[in-house]
Amino acid sequence: MLAALTESNITNAIVWIGCMGLIIWLLYWLIGKLAIPEPFNKIAYAVLAIVSVVFCIRILFKFAGNPF
């Protein structure tokens, strides 16, 4: 598995995670600006957190050589 972690893969992973972080931050900010009522607001934040963690894990697995 360590053989799959080349310098270009690590650089690509950092760029992808940086872009994902920017998109997640923008969505987080947008949810706060839309003034959604309170129970739906917390649900939207929870869904955003779950989706962002899943995508970050998928990106890390992809660049580590795992096909998932």
Biotite code that builds the C-alpha atoms (Angstrom):
import biotite.structure as struc

atoms = struc.array([
    struc.Atom([0.000, 0.000, 0.000], chain_id="A", res_id=1, res_name="MET", atom_name="CA", element="C"),
    struc.Atom([2.853, 2.397, 0.651], chain_id="A", res_id=2, res_name="LEU", atom_name="CA", element="C"),
    struc.Atom([4.056, 1.951, -2.916], chain_id="A", res_id=3, res_name="ALA", atom_name="CA", element="C"),
    struc.Atom([0.813, 3.559, -4.159], chain_id="A", res_id=4, res_name="ALA", atom_name="CA", element="C"),
    struc.Atom([1.486, 6.724, -2.130], chain_id="A", res_id=5, res_name="LEU", atom_name="CA", element="C"),
    struc.Atom([3.652, 8.625, -4.558], chain_id="A", res_id=6, res_name="THR", atom_name="CA", element="C"),
    struc.Atom([4.372, 12.325, -4.403], chain_id="A", res_id=7, res_name="GLU", atom_name="CA", element="C"),
    struc.Atom([1.916, 13.125, -7.194], chain_id="A", res_id=8, res_name="SER", atom_name="CA", element="C"),
    struc.Atom([-0.841, 11.139, -5.473], chain_id="A", res_id=9, res_name="ASN", atom_name="CA", element="C"),
    struc.Atom([-0.280, 13.001, -2.224], chain_id="A", res_id=10, res_name="ILE", atom_name="CA", element="C"),
    struc.Atom([-0.309, 16.348, -4.041], chain_id="A", res_id=11, res_name="THR", atom_name="CA", element="C"),
    struc.Atom([-3.512, 15.439, -5.876], chain_id="A", res_id=12, res_name="ASN", atom_name="CA", element="C"),
    struc.Atom([-5.134, 14.319, -2.624], chain_id="A", res_id=13, res_name="ALA", atom_name="CA", element="C"),
    struc.Atom([-4.236, 17.605, -0.939], chain_id="A", res_id=14, res_name="ILE", atom_name="CA", element="C"),
    struc.Atom([-5.667, 19.600, -3.841], chain_id="A", res_id=15, res_name="VAL", atom_name="CA", element="C"),
    struc.Atom([-8.883, 17.531, -3.898], chain_id="A", res_id=16, res_name="TRP", atom_name="CA", element="C"),
    struc.Atom([-9.352, 17.830, -0.136], chain_id="A", res_id=17, res_name="ILE", atom_name="CA", element="C"),
    struc.Atom([-8.702, 21.563, -0.342], chain_id="A", res_id=18, res_name="GLY", atom_name="CA", element="C"),
    struc.Atom([-11.346, 21.963, -3.042], chain_id="A", res_id=19, res_name="CYS", atom_name="CA", element="C"),
    struc.Atom([-13.766, 19.803, -1.084], chain_id="A", res_id=20, res_name="MET", atom_name="CA", element="C"),
    struc.Atom([-13.115, 21.911, 2.000], chain_id="A", res_id=21, res_name="GLY", atom_name="CA", element="C"),
    struc.Atom([-13.918, 25.066, 0.076], chain_id="A", res_id=22, res_name="LEU", atom_name="CA", element="C"),
    struc.Atom([-17.154, 23.587, -1.289], chain_id="A", res_id=23, res_name="ILE", atom_name="CA", element="C"),
    struc.Atom([-18.158, 22.275, 2.151], chain_id="A", res_id=24, res_name="ILE", atom_name="CA", element="C"),
    struc.Atom([-17.444, 25.631, 3.749], chain_id="A", res_id=25, res_name="TRP", atom_name="CA", element="C"),
    struc.Atom([-19.507, 27.384, 1.072], chain_id="A", res_id=26, res_name="LEU", atom_name="CA", element="C"),
    struc.Atom([-22.451, 25.029, 1.662], chain_id="A", res_id=27, res_name="LEU", atom_name="CA", element="C"),
    struc.Atom([-22.120, 25.468, 5.434], chain_id="A", res_id=28, res_name="TYR", atom_name="CA", element="C"),
    struc.Atom([-22.180, 29.239, 5.002], chain_id="A", res_id=29, res_name="TRP", atom_name="CA", element="C"),
    struc.Atom([-25.145, 29.025, 2.620], chain_id="A", res_id=30, res_name="LEU", atom_name="CA", element="C"),
    struc.Atom([-27.178, 26.919, 5.058], chain_id="A", res_id=31, res_name="ILE", atom_name="CA", element="C"),
    struc.Atom([-26.583, 29.579, 7.711], chain_id="A", res_id=32, res_name="GLY", atom_name="CA", element="C"),
    struc.Atom([-27.582, 32.423, 5.370], chain_id="A", res_id=33, res_name="LYS", atom_name="CA", element="C"),
    struc.Atom([-30.803, 30.811, 4.129], chain_id="A", res_id=34, res_name="LEU", atom_name="CA", element="C"),
    struc.Atom([-32.452, 31.121, 7.569], chain_id="A", res_id=35, res_name="ALA", atom_name="CA", element="C"),
    struc.Atom([-33.943, 27.635, 7.508], chain_id="A", res_id=36, res_name="ILE", atom_name="CA", element="C"),
    struc.Atom([-36.211, 26.908, 10.525], chain_id="A", res_id=37, res_name="PRO", atom_name="CA", element="C"),
    struc.Atom([-34.447, 25.362, 13.518], chain_id="A", res_id=38, res_name="GLU", atom_name="CA", element="C"),
    struc.Atom([-35.075, 21.585, 13.265], chain_id="A", res_id=39, res_name="PRO", atom_name="CA", element="C"),
    struc.Atom([-34.371, 21.530, 9.526], chain_id="A", res_id=40, res_name="PHE", atom_name="CA", element="C"),
    struc.Atom([-31.285, 23.677, 10.012], chain_id="A", res_id=41, res_name="ASN", atom_name="CA", element="C"),
    struc.Atom([-29.682, 21.092, 12.290], chain_id="A", res_id=42, res_name="LYS", atom_name="CA", element="C"),
    struc.Atom([-30.667, 18.268, 9.956], chain_id="A", res_id=43, res_name="ILE", atom_name="CA", element="C"),
    struc.Atom([-29.068, 20.086, 7.019], chain_id="A", res_id=44, res_name="ALA", atom_name="CA", element="C"),
    struc.Atom([-25.844, 20.575, 8.995], chain_id="A", res_id=45, res_name="TYR", atom_name="CA", element="C"),
    struc.Atom([-25.802, 16.900, 10.000], chain_id="A", res_id=46, res_name="ALA", atom_name="CA", element="C"),
    struc.Atom([-26.364, 15.726, 6.424], chain_id="A", res_id=47, res_name="VAL", atom_name="CA", element="C"),
    struc.Atom([-23.621, 18.061, 5.196], chain_id="A", res_id=48, res_name="LEU", atom_name="CA", element="C"),
    struc.Atom([-21.209, 16.696, 7.812], chain_id="A", res_id=49, res_name="ALA", atom_name="CA", element="C"),
    struc.Atom([-21.965, 13.063, 6.962], chain_id="A", res_id=50, res_name="ILE", atom_name="CA", element="C"),
    struc.Atom([-21.664, 13.607, 3.206], chain_id="A", res_id=51, res_name="VAL", atom_name="CA", element="C"),
    struc.Atom([-18.425, 15.558, 3.564], chain_id="A", res_id=52, res_name="SER", atom_name="CA", element="C"),
    struc.Atom([-16.808, 12.875, 5.736], chain_id="A", res_id=53, res_name="VAL", atom_name="CA", element="C"),
    struc.Atom([-17.837, 10.135, 3.290], chain_id="A", res_id=54, res_name="VAL", atom_name="CA", element="C"),
    struc.Atom([-16.437, 12.059, 0.307], chain_id="A", res_id=55, res_name="PHE", atom_name="CA", element="C"),
    struc.Atom([-13.162, 12.813, 2.100], chain_id="A", res_id=56, res_name="CYS", atom_name="CA", element="C"),
    struc.Atom([-12.746, 9.146, 3.026], chain_id="A", res_id=57, res_name="ILE", atom_name="CA", element="C"),
    struc.Atom([-13.479, 8.094, -0.568], chain_id="A", res_id=58, res_name="ARG", atom_name="CA", element="C"),
    struc.Atom([-10.882, 10.550, -1.867], chain_id="A", res_id=59, res_name="ILE", atom_name="CA", element="C"),
    struc.Atom([-8.251, 9.288, 0.569], chain_id="A", res_id=60, res_name="LEU", atom_name="CA", element="C"),
    struc.Atom([-9.010, 5.661, -0.304], chain_id="A", res_id=61, res_name="PHE", atom_name="CA", element="C"),
    struc.Atom([-8.782, 6.433, -4.020], chain_id="A", res_id=62, res_name="LYS", atom_name="CA", element="C"),
    struc.Atom([-5.381, 8.041, -3.725], chain_id="A", res_id=63, res_name="PHE", atom_name="CA", element="C"),
    struc.Atom([-4.110, 5.272, -1.432], chain_id="A", res_id=64, res_name="ALA", atom_name="CA", element="C"),
    struc.Atom([-4.766, 2.680, -4.130], chain_id="A", res_id=65, res_name="GLY", atom_name="CA", element="C"),
    struc.Atom([-8.048, 1.263, -2.826], chain_id="A", res_id=66, res_name="ASN", atom_name="CA", element="C"),
    struc.Atom([-10.727, 1.038, -5.569], chain_id="A", res_id=67, res_name="PRO", atom_name="CA", element="C"),
    struc.Atom([-13.583, 2.095, -3.284], chain_id="A", res_id=68, res_name="PHE", atom_name="CA", element="C"),
])
